[in-house]
Amino acid sequence: MTTKTPSTVRPAGDKASEKAAYAAVQGIPAVDAHDLDRLGFNVWRWMTGRKDTLEEAVRSAGARLTISEEEAVRRIKEALQRQGIAL
């Protein structure tokens, strides 16, 4: 068995939609950091596909938030608007 060095990771650019989505969910109180990862992923999916509403994306993330989903959606929308992303 051989061990290979891991592949290099190239970080996304500052304007990448992935960074915007994950930045938008930072600061939302959740039980675990992985909850924010799931939430950020679902926000990114919503941003790139927009088949559902943002409310449905937050709900489908299944993140254990310590605030209401409505408050989380409001905060995410505000964060995306501050980044210049049209909703």
N, CA, C and O atoms as a MOPAC input file, in Angstrom:
PM7 MOZYME 1SCF
protein

 N      0.84000 1    -1.16300 1     0.00000 1
 C      0.00000 1     0.00000 1     0.00000 1
 C      0.89400 1     1.23700 1     0.00000 1
 O      1.86500 1     1.31800 1     0.75200 1
 N      0.55100 1     2.19500 1    -0.85300 1
 C      1.31100 1     3.43200 1    -0.90700 1
 C      0.46100 1     4.59400 1    -0.40200 1
 O     -0.76800 1     4.57500 1    -0.46200 1
 N      1.14400 1     5.57100 1     0.08000 1
 C      0.45500 1     6.75600 1     0.54900 1
 C      0.80800 1     7.90200 1    -0.37700 1
 O      1.97900 1     8.23100 1    -0.56300 1
 N     -0.20300 1     8.49800 1    -0.94500 1
 C      0.01600 1     9.61600 1    -1.85000 1
 C     -0.25000 1    10.91200 1    -1.09800 1
 O     -1.01900 1    10.94800 1    -0.13700 1
 N      0.39400 1    11.95900 1    -1.55000 1
 C      0.13300 1    13.26100 1    -0.93900 1
 C     -1.25900 1    13.72400 1    -1.37000 1
 O     -1.69300 1    13.42400 1    -2.48200 1
 N     -1.94800 1    14.44100 1    -0.51300 1
 C     -3.29600 1    14.88800 1    -0.86800 1
 C     -3.26700 1    15.91400 1    -1.98900 1
 O     -2.27300 1    16.61000 1    -2.19100 1
 N     -4.35100 1    15.99200 1    -2.69600 1
 C     -4.47500 1    16.97100 1    -3.76900 1
 C     -4.45300 1    18.37400 1    -3.17600 1
 O     -4.88700 1    18.59500 1    -2.04500 1
 N     -3.94500 1    19.30200 1    -3.95100 1
 C     -3.94600 1    20.68300 1    -3.48700 1
 C     -5.35000 1    21.26100 1    -3.65000 1
 O     -6.09800 1    20.88400 1    -4.55300 1
 N     -5.67600 1    22.15800 1    -2.77900 1
 C     -6.98600 1    22.79900 1    -2.82000 1
 C     -6.79000 1    24.24100 1    -3.22400 1
 O     -6.00300 1    24.97100 1    -2.62100 1
 N     -7.51100 1    24.64000 1    -4.24700 1
 C     -7.44000 1    26.01800 1    -4.70300 1
 C     -8.63600 1    26.76000 1    -4.12100 1
 O     -9.77500 1    26.41800 1    -4.43800 1
 N     -8.41300 1    27.76000 1    -3.28500 1
 C     -9.53300 1    28.47200 1    -2.68100 1
 C    -10.35800 1    29.21200 1    -3.73600 1
 O     -9.83700 1    29.66400 1    -4.75500 1
 N    -11.63800 1    29.31900 1    -3.46500 1
 C    -12.52700 1    30.04900 1    -4.36500 1
 C    -12.20100 1    31.53100 1    -4.31800 1
 O    -11.68400 1    32.03200 1    -3.32000 1
 N    -12.50000 1    32.21400 1    -5.38400 1
 C    -12.26200 1    33.65200 1    -5.44100 1
 C    -13.17200 1    34.41100 1    -4.49100 1
 O    -14.16100 1    33.87200 1    -3.99500 1
 N    -12.83100 1    35.65600 1    -4.24500 1
 C    -13.59700 1    36.46400 1    -3.29800 1
 C    -15.02900 1    36.69800 1    -3.75100 1
 O    -15.90700 1    36.90300 1    -2.91300 1
 N    -15.28400 1    36.67100 1    -5.03400 1
 C    -16.62700 1    36.92800 1    -5.56400 1
 C    -17.40800 1    35.63900 1    -5.80700 1
 O    -18.50700 1    35.68600 1    -6.36100 1
 N    -16.87300 1    34.50600 1    -5.41100 1
 C    -17.53100 1    33.22100 1    -5.66500 1
 C    -18.82800 1    33.11000 1    -4.86800 1
 O    -18.91500 1    33.56400 1    -3.72800 1
 N    -19.82800 1    32.49800 1    -5.48900 1
 C    -21.12500 1    32.35600 1    -4.83000 1
 C    -21.02700 1    31.47100 1    -3.59200 1
 O    -21.78800 1    31.64800 1    -2.64100 1
 N    -20.10000 1    30.52700 1    -3.59800 1
 C    -19.92800 1    29.66800 1    -2.42800 1
 C    -19.51700 1    30.48900 1    -1.21200 1
 O    -20.06300 1    30.32100 1    -0.12200 1
 N    -18.54900 1    31.37700 1    -1.41100 1
 C    -18.08600 1    32.20900 1    -0.30000 1
 C    -19.19800 1    33.12000 1     0.18900 1
 O    -19.33700 1    33.33600 1     1.39300 1
 N    -19.98900 1    33.65400 1    -0.72500 1
 C    -21.08400 1    34.54500 1    -0.33900 1
 C    -22.11800 1    33.79200 1     0.48300 1
 O    -22.61800 1    34.31600 1     1.47900 1
 N    -22.44200 1    32.57400 1     0.08100 1
 C    -23.45400 1    31.79300 1     0.79400 1
 C    -22.98400 1    31.43900 1     2.20000 1
 O    -23.72800 1    31.60800 1     3.16600 1
 N    -21.76000 1    30.95200 1     2.31700 1
 C    -21.25500 1    30.56700 1     3.63000 1
 C    -21.02800 1    31.79100 1     4.52900 1
 O    -21.19700 1    31.71000 1     5.74600 1
 N    -20.64800 1    32.91300 1     3.93000 1
 C    -20.47800 1    34.13000 1     4.71800 1
 C    -21.81800 1    34.64600 1     5.22400 1
 O    -21.89200 1    35.23800 1     6.30100 1
 N    -22.87900 1    34.42400 1     4.44900 1
 C    -24.20200 1    34.91000 1     4.83100 1
 C    -24.75100 1    34.18700 1     6.05400 1
 O    -25.57200 1    34.74300 1     6.78400 1
 N    -24.31300 1    32.96800 1     6.28300 1
 C    -24.84500 1    32.21500 1     7.42900 1
 C    -23.95900 1    32.31900 1     8.66100 1
 O    -24.34900 1    31.87200 1     9.74000 1
 N    -22.77800 1    32.89900 1     8.51700 1
 C    -21.90000 1    33.06300 1     9.67600 1
 C    -22.56400 1    33.99700 1    10.67700 1
 O    -23.15000 1    35.00900 1    10.29300 1
 N    -22.47700 1    33.66800 1    11.92500 1
 C    -23.06500 1    34.49500 1    12.96500 1
 C    -24.47700 1    34.08600 1    13.33600 1
 O    -25.02700 1    34.58000 1    14.32000 1
 N    -25.07500 1    33.18200 1    12.55600 1
 C    -26.39800 1    32.68100 1    12.92400 1
 C    -26.19100 1    31.64300 1    14.02100 1
 O    -25.43200 1    30.69300 1    13.83200 1
 N    -26.84700 1    31.80600 1    15.15100 1
 C    -26.61900 1    30.87600 1    16.25400 1
 C    -27.17900 1    29.48700 1    15.94700 1
 O    -28.35400 1    29.32400 1    15.62000 1
 N    -26.30500 1    28.50400 1    16.06200 1
 C    -26.68000 1    27.11800 1    15.80600 1
 C    -26.06000 1    26.23100 1    16.88200 1
 O    -25.13500 1    26.63800 1    17.58500 1
 N    -26.57900 1    25.02800 1    16.99400 1
 C    -26.10400 1    24.08800 1    18.00500 1
 C    -24.67700 1    23.64100 1    17.70000 1
 O    -23.86400 1    23.50100 1    18.61300 1
 N    -24.36700 1    23.41600 1    16.42400 1
 C    -23.07500 1    22.86000 1    16.03000 1
 C    -22.58700 1    23.58200 1    14.77200 1
 O    -23.39000 1    24.08800 1    13.98700 1
 N    -21.28500 1    23.62500 1    14.59200 1
 C    -20.72000 1    24.26700 1    13.39700 1
 C    -21.15500 1    23.55200 1    12.12300 1
 O    -21.28000 1    24.18500 1    11.07500 1
 N    -21.38400 1    22.25400 1    12.19600 1
 C    -21.82300 1    21.50200 1    11.02100 1
 C    -23.22100 1    21.93100 1    10.58000 1
 O    -23.56400 1    21.81100 1     9.40400 1
 N    -24.02000 1    22.42600 1    11.50700 1
 C    -25.33100 1    22.94200 1    11.14200 1
 C    -25.18200 1    24.14300 1    10.21200 1
 O    -25.95100 1    24.29500 1     9.26300 1
 N    -24.20200 1    24.98700 1    10.48000 1
 C    -23.97100 1    26.13600 1     9.60200 1
 C    -23.41200 1    25.70300 1     8.25600 1
 O    -23.68600 1    26.33600 1     7.23600 1
 N    -22.62700 1    24.62200 1     8.24300 1
 C    -22.14000 1    24.08900 1     6.97000 1
 C    -23.31000 1    23.63900 1     6.10100 1
 O    -23.36600 1    23.95300 1     4.91200 1
 N    -24.24800 1    22.89600 1     6.70600 1
 C    -25.42100 1    22.43900 1     5.95700 1
 C    -26.26500 1    23.61600 1     5.49700 1
 O    -26.76600 1    23.62900 1     4.37300 1
 N    -26.41900 1    24.59300 1     6.36000 1
 C    -27.20500 1    25.77100 1     6.01800 1
 C    -26.53600 1    26.54100 1     4.87600 1
 O    -27.20500 1    26.95100 1     3.92700 1
 N    -25.22800 1    26.73700 1     4.96700 1
 C    -24.49600 1    27.42900 1     3.90500 1
 C    -24.59600 1    26.71000 1     2.57800 1
 O    -24.74900 1    27.34600 1     1.53500 1
 N    -24.51100 1    25.38300 1     2.60600 1
 C    -24.63100 1    24.60100 1     1.37800 1
 C    -26.00600 1    24.78300 1     0.75900 1
 O    -26.12100 1    24.95600 1    -0.45400 1
 N    -27.04800 1    24.74500 1     1.57600 1
 C    -28.40200 1    24.90200 1     1.05200 1
 C    -28.65000 1    26.31800 1     0.53400 1
 O    -29.37200 1    26.49800 1    -0.44700 1
 N    -28.06600 1    27.31000 1     1.17400 1
 C    -28.18100 1    28.67900 1     0.66900 1
 C    -27.46600 1    28.78300 1    -0.67600 1
 O    -27.97200 1    29.42600 1    -1.59500 1
 N    -26.31100 1    28.16400 1    -0.79900 1
 C    -25.57700 1    28.17800 1    -2.07000 1
 C    -26.39000 1    27.49100 1    -3.16000 1
 O    -26.46300 1    27.98500 1    -4.28600 1
 N    -27.00500 1    26.35000 1    -2.83000 1
 C    -27.85600 1    25.65300 1    -3.81800 1
 C    -29.01300 1    26.53900 1    -4.24100 1
 O    -29.37800 1    26.57600 1    -5.41600 1
 N    -29.59200 1    27.25500 1    -3.27800 1
 C    -30.68400 1    28.16700 1    -3.60000 1
 C    -30.19100 1    29.28700 1    -4.51400 1
 O    -30.87700 1    29.66100 1    -5.46500 1
 N    -29.00500 1    29.82200 1    -4.22900 1
 C    -28.46400 1    30.91400 1    -5.02800 1
 C    -28.19100 1    30.48400 1    -6.46100 1
 O    -28.38000 1    31.27200 1    -7.38700 1
 N    -27.75400 1    29.25800 1    -6.65500 1
 C    -27.38100 1    28.81900 1    -7.99700 1
 C    -28.55800 1    28.24700 1    -8.78200 1
 O    -28.53900 1    28.25600 1   -10.01200 1
 N    -29.58700 1    27.74800 1    -8.08400 1
 C    -30.70900 1    27.15300 1    -8.79500 1
 C    -31.98900 1    27.95200 1    -8.69300 1
 O    -32.72100 1    28.09300 1    -9.67300 1
 N    -32.26100 1    28.47400 1    -7.51400 1
 C    -33.45800 1    29.26600 1    -7.20800 1
 C    -34.75100 1    28.61400 1    -7.67500 1
 O    -35.63600 1    29.28500 1    -8.20600 1
 N    -34.85700 1    27.31500 1    -7.47700 1
 C    -36.10700 1    26.63500 1    -7.80700 1
 C    -37.10300 1    26.75900 1    -6.65900 1
 O    -38.31300 1    26.80900 1    -6.88000 1
 N    -36.60300 1    26.80800 1    -5.46700 1
 C    -37.43600 1    26.95500 1    -4.27800 1
 C    -37.20300 1    28.33300 1    -3.69100 1
 O    -36.41100 1    29.11900 1    -4.21000 1
 N    -37.89100 1    28.61200 1    -2.62000 1
 C    -37.68700 1    29.88100 1    -1.92800 1
 C    -36.53100 1    29.73500 1    -0.93800 1
 O    -36.11500 1    28.62200 1    -0.61800 1
 N    -36.03100 1    30.84300 1    -0.46900 1
 C    -34.97800 1    30.81800 1     0.54200 1
 C    -35.50000 1    30.17600 1     1.82400 1
 O    -34.76900 1    29.46600 1     2.51400 1
 N    -36.76000 1    30.42900 1     2.13500 1
 C    -37.37300 1    29.82500 1     3.31900 1
 C    -37.33800 1    28.30000 1     3.24300 1
 O    -37.05500 1    27.62700 1     4.23400 1
 N    -37.63000 1    27.76100 1     2.05400 1
 C    -37.58900 1    26.30500 1     1.87700 1
 C    -36.16000 1    25.77900 1     1.95200 1
 O    -35.92900 1    24.67800 1     2.45200 1
 N    -35.20300 1    26.55600 1     1.46000 1
 C    -33.79900 1    26.14200 1     1.53000 1
 C    -33.33600 1    26.06900 1     2.98300 1
 O    -32.62900 1    25.13700 1     3.36700 1
 N    -33.73300 1    27.04500 1     3.78400 1
 C    -33.35700 1    27.04100 1     5.20300 1
 C    -34.01200 1    25.85700 1     5.90500 1
 O    -33.37300 1    25.17700 1     6.70800 1
 N    -35.26300 1    25.61600 1     5.61000 1
 C    -35.98300 1    24.50500 1     6.23900 1
 C    -35.37500 1    23.15600 1     5.83200 1
 O    -35.21700 1    22.27000 1     6.67200 1
 N    -35.03600 1    22.99800 1     4.55400 1
 C    -34.51500 1    21.71700 1     4.08100 1
 C    -33.09100 1    21.44900 1     4.57200 1
 O    -32.63100 1    20.30800 1     4.53500 1
 N    -32.38700 1    22.49400 1     5.03300 1
 C    -31.03500 1    22.28100 1     5.56600 1
 C    -31.07200 1    21.42600 1     6.82200 1
 O    -30.11900 1    20.70300 1     7.11100 1
 N    -32.15200 1    21.50500 1     7.55800 1
 C    -32.25000 1    20.72200 1     8.78500 1
 C    -31.27100 1    21.17900 1     9.85300 1
 O    -30.92700 1    20.41500 1    10.75400 1
 N    -30.82700 1    22.41200 1     9.75500 1
 C    -29.87100 1    22.94600 1    10.73200 1
 C    -30.57800 1    23.19300 1    12.05900 1
 O    -31.70100 1    23.69600 1    12.10700 1
 N    -29.89200 1    22.82600 1    13.12400 1
 C    -30.44900 1    23.03800 1    14.46700 1
 C    -30.08800 1    24.45100 1    14.91600 1
 O    -29.04700 1    24.68600 1    15.52900 1
 N    -30.97000 1    25.37200 1    14.59400 1
 C    -30.74400 1    26.77600 1    14.91200 1
 C    -31.33100 1    27.09600 1    16.27100 1
 O    -32.30200 1    26.47500 1    16.70400 1
 N    -30.73200 1    28.07100 1    16.94100 1
 C    -31.26100 1    28.49700 1    18.23300 1
 C    -32.12900 1    29.74500 1    18.08800 1
 O    -32.55200 1    30.33500 1    19.08200 1
 N    -32.38800 1    30.13800 1    16.84900 1
 C    -33.32700 1    31.21600 1    16.55000 1
 C    -34.37200 1    30.64600 1    15.59800 1
 O    -34.20500 1    29.54400 1    15.07500 1
 N    -35.43900 1    31.38600 1    15.37500 1
 C    -36.48500 1    30.89700 1    14.47600 1
 C    -35.98300 1    30.88400 1    13.02900 1
 O    -35.04800 1    31.60200 1    12.67400 1
 N    -36.62100 1    30.05900 1    12.20900 1
 C    -36.25500 1    30.02200 1    10.80000 1
 C    -36.53100 1    31.36300 1    10.13100 1
 O    -35.78800 1    31.78500 1     9.24500 1
 N    -37.59100 1    32.02600 1    10.55100 1
 C    -37.92600 1    33.33200 1     9.97700 1
 C    -36.81800 1    34.35500 1    10.24900 1
 O    -36.44900 1    35.13600 1     9.37100 1
 N    -36.29900 1    34.33800 1    11.47200 1
 C    -35.20900 1    35.24600 1    11.82400 1
 C    -33.94800 1    34.89300 1    11.03700 1
 O    -33.23000 1    35.78700 1    10.58900 1
 N    -33.67400 1    33.60200 1    10.86500 1
 C    -32.50100 1    33.17200 1    10.10000 1
 C    -32.61900 1    33.64300 1     8.65100 1
 O    -31.64500 1    34.13300 1     8.07900 1
 N    -33.79300 1    33.50100 1     8.05700 1
 C    -34.00500 1    33.93900 1     6.67200 1
 C    -33.78400 1    35.44700 1     6.57100 1
 O    -33.14200 1    35.91800 1     5.63200 1
 N    -34.30700 1    36.19900 1     7.52000 1
 C    -34.13200 1    37.64700 1     7.51000 1
 C    -32.65200 1    38.01500 1     7.56600 1
 O    -32.19500 1    38.88100 1     6.81900 1
 N    -31.90100 1    37.35300 1     8.45700 1
 C    -30.47100 1    37.65000 1     8.59400 1
 C    -29.69800 1    37.26600 1     7.33100 1
 O    -28.79100 1    37.98600 1     6.91000 1
 N    -30.05800 1    36.13800 1     6.73300 1
 C    -29.37300 1    35.69100 1     5.50900 1
 C    -29.63400 1    36.67800 1     4.38300 1
 O    -28.71300 1    37.04700 1     3.65500 1
 N    -30.88200 1    37.10900 1     4.23300 1
 C    -31.21100 1    38.07900 1     3.18300 1
 C    -30.43100 1    39.37300 1     3.37500 1
 O    -29.89300 1    39.92500 1     2.41500 1
 N    -30.36800 1    39.85500 1     4.60800 1
 C    -29.62000 1    41.08200 1     4.88200 1
 C    -28.14000 1    40.90600 1     4.55600 1
 O    -27.52200 1    41.79400 1     3.96900 1
 N    -27.57400 1    39.76500 1     4.93300 1
 C    -26.15600 1    39.52000 1     4.67600 1
 C    -25.88000 1    39.43400 1     3.17300 1
 O    -24.86000 1    39.94200 1     2.70600 1
 N    -26.75800 1    38.81000 1     2.42400 1
 C    -26.56900 1    38.71200 1     0.98000 1
 C    -26.69900 1    40.08800 1     0.32600 1
 O    -25.94100 1    40.41200 1    -0.58900 1
 N    -27.63600 1    40.88400 1     0.78000 1
 C    -27.79700 1    42.23200 1     0.23600 1
 C    -26.58500 1    43.10600 1     0.53900 1
 O    -26.18100 1    43.91700 1    -0.29400 1
 N    -26.00400 1    42.94400 1     1.72800 1
 C    -24.79000 1    43.70800 1     2.07000 1
 C    -23.63400 1    43.33300 1     1.15800 1
 O    -22.74400 1    44.14700 1     0.91000 1
 N    -23.64500 1    42.09500 1     0.65500 1
 C    -22.60500 1    41.65100 1    -0.25800 1
 C    -22.90400 1    42.03700 1    -1.70600 1
 O    -22.11500 1    41.75400 1    -2.60700 1
 N    -24.04200 1    42.68100 1    -1.92000 1
 C    -24.39300 1    43.14200 1    -3.26600 1
 C    -25.07900 1    42.09200 1    -4.11700 1
 O    -25.10000 1    42.20300 1    -5.34300 1
 N    -25.63800 1    41.08100 1    -3.48500 1
 C    -26.31300 1    40.01600 1    -4.22900 1
 C    -27.80100 1    40.35000 1    -4.28900 1
 O    -28.45800 1    40.54400 1    -3.26600 1
 N    -28.31000 1    40.41100 1    -5.51500 1
 C    -29.72400 1    40.72300 1    -5.70800 1
 C    -30.56700 1    39.51700 1    -5.37800 1
 O    -30.25400 1    38.39100 1    -5.76300 1
 N    -31.64500 1    39.77300 1    -4.65600 1
 C    -32.54800 1    38.67600 1    -4.26900 1
 C    -33.77500 1    38.64200 1    -5.13500 1
 O    -34.63900 1    37.78600 1    -4.94900 1

